């Protein structure tokens, strides 16, 4: 089964084209999808139709703004997001963990697990 990746970037972005080319050349088992939409709701629909395993987001894209990133995470909580920058060697790996709180103890437990993961990143601490 092929891995499905959805690449989101600026229209006609050279960086987006280079990343797409690199992925296709380096990964034989990858189905790569690229955004055509320029509005968030249409993009969200494109992503849902493709049903990717990973969302790769160009940092310079208007879709990487904080408010839109929050909407991505809220609408696609199981989808990991990797944000890549053309200006640095940094990438950001973001995964949303949504959890319904039934008591204040649940909030404290979530905070403790988050701290544990921060201070022990190699240890599997999952909410």
N, C-alpha and C positions, 0 to 999 in steps of 0.2 A: 504494500500500500504506500502510495506516495505521500510525502508531507506537503501540506498546502500552506503557502505563505501569501499574505496580502500586503503589498507594498503601497504605501500612501505617501505621496509627495506632491510638490508643485507641478502644475502642468508644464510640460516641455522642460523639466529640470534636467540638466546634464548630470547632476549628482544622482538623481533617481535612475537615469538610464545606465550610469556606470554601476550602481549597486545591482540593478536588475541583471545586467550582463555578467557581473561577477557571480551572482547566485546561480544563474543558469549554467555557467561554465564550470563551477566548482561542485555543484550538487546534482547528481544524476537522478535522485529520487524526489525531486522537488517540482511541484506544480505552483507556478508563480502567477499571481493575479495582481493587476495594477489598477489604481483608481481612475475612473473616468469622470466621476461626479466632482462638482466644485462646491456643493452645499452639503451640510452635515447629514441631514435626513436621507438624502439620496445616497451618500457614501455609506451610511449605516446599512441601508438596504442592499447595496452592492456586497458589503462584507457578509451580511447574513446569507445571501444567495451563494456566495463562494464557500462558506463554512470553513474558513481557514483554521489551522492549528496555531498560527502565530500572526500577529499584526506587526509589521515593520514600518515605522513612521519616521519620515524625514523631519528633523527638528525644525528646519526652516519653513516647513509647510504650515499654512494657516490652521490646519487641523491639530497641530501640536500645542496650541495655546492651552493654558491651564483649564479654562472653563470647558473647552471641548474635550480635553483629555479626561476630565471628570465624567463627562457624558459618555465617552467610550467605555470607561470602566463600569459605569452604572448600567449601561445597556448590554455589555458583553463581559460579564464578570469572570467567566471562565477562560477568556482569551488572553494569553500573555501578550504584552506590548513591549517591543524593543524600539527605543527612540535613538536614532543615529544622527550624529552631527558631522557636517562637512568641514566645520571649522576647527575641530579638535579630534583627538582619538578617543573621546568619551562616548560610551553608549549607556543608556539607562534601560534597565529591565524592570518593567512594572507589571505586577499581577495584583488584581483586585481580589480581596477575600471579604465577601459579604457574610455577615452573620447576624441573625436575629437575637437580640438580647432579651432574656426572660427575667433577668435580675441584675442588680448592680454588681453582684459577684461575677457575672459573665463579662462585664466591662473590665473589671480588675484582672481577670484571667487573660483576656485579650491583650491588655497592656503588658502584663508580665511576659506572655509569649512573644510579643513584638520586641520587647527589650532583650529577651533571651536570644532571639534570632539576630538582633543587632550586635550583641556582644559575643555571640558564638555562631558566626555565619555558616560554619561547616556542619553544625548540628542541625538535624531536621526538626525545626520548630514550626509547626503549621497550625494556623487558627482553624 
